[in-house]
């Protein structure tokens, strides 16, 4: 099994981990292991690129823009035969 060392952990986080570990009857190390096991065991949903782009581009207050009226399409070109 591998081991890791976590440096520069905020005092508040360490205290909350200590309290949480005591509530669950574990050591701080055991509680951290359980948190990591639970979080890393969750499968991430497939990433939807279109939804991610939409979420970044659409403002949260939803601005409605007025669309200009469209003109009707022009007809296809008529090609005539040249007489020789």
ChimeraX attribute file (.defattr): number of C-alpha atoms within 10 A of each C-alpha:
attribute: neighborCount
match mode: 1-to-1
recipient: residues
	/A:1	2
	/A:2	3
	/A:3	4
	/A:4	5
	/A:5	4
	/A:6	5
	/A:7	6
	/A:8	5
	/A:9	8
	/A:10	8
	/A:11	9
	/A:12	9
	/A:13	10
	/A:14	12
	/A:15	12
	/A:16	12
	/A:17	18
	/A:18	17
	/A:19	16
	/A:20	16
	/A:21	18
	/A:22	13
	/A:23	10
	/A:24	10
	/A:25	11
	/A:26	15
	/A:27	15
	/A:28	18
	/A:29	12
	/A:30	13
	/A:31	20
	/A:32	16
	/A:33	12
	/A:34	14
	/A:35	13
	/A:36	11
	/A:37	11
	/A:38	10
	/A:39	11
	/A:40	10
	/A:41	9
	/A:42	8
	/A:43	7
	/A:44	8
	/A:45	6
	/A:46	6
	/A:47	8
	/A:48	8
	/A:49	9
	/A:50	8
	/A:51	10
	/A:52	10
	/A:53	10
	/A:54	10
	/A:55	11
	/A:56	9
	/A:57	9
	/A:58	10
	/A:59	9
	/A:60	8
	/A:61	6
	/A:62	7
	/A:63	8
	/A:64	6
	/A:65	6
	/A:66	6
	/A:67	6
	/A:68	6
	/A:69	6
	/A:70	6
	/A:71	6
	/A:72	6
	/A:73	6
	/A:74	6
	/A:75	6
	/A:76	6
	/A:77	6
	/A:78	6
	/A:79	6
	/A:80	6
	/A:81	6
	/A:82	5
	/A:83	4
	/A:84	3
